Amino acid sequence: MKFWAGEKEMGGNVKIEDGNLVFELHGIDEILSIKRSVSIPLKHVLSVSTEKVPWQPFRQLKVVGARIPGMIKDGRFLSSDGMMFFEMHDPDKCITVTLNHEHYKKIVFEVDDNEAVAKHIRDAIKSQPNHNSY
């Protein structure tokens, strides 16, 4: 199964390819986050949420990336939950992917249609062999 959520001038796209969930960054976000892509096996995805993500400027330590509260949050951040990866300009458009057995505990990624992208990811997880419902 291959799914691609449209490319934006800033930000990136999300695709499902060969059993992996791939987050690709483009433009200035690639530079600010010092990362071109993040690839996660679908079997390590615990959940996908479309709830609005709070900025929380003082609850996460920036490890690598850029943060201007209320405008941009790109890169790796350490929180009380563990390491997180952000690509966020508009918290209302983000998906939050919670992971297991990965360096990142969560990936927060902005997409044009967060409900549609979250549904595609959930459907892909369910279609995986040996899928266990969480």
Secondary structure, DSSP 8 states (H G I E B T S, - for coil): --EEE---SSEEEEEEETTEEEEEEEHHHHHHHT-SEEEEEGGGEEEEE-S-----TTSSEEEEEEEETTTEEEEEEEETTEEEEEEES-GGGEEEEEESSSS-SEEEEE-S-HHHHHHHHHHHHHTSTT----
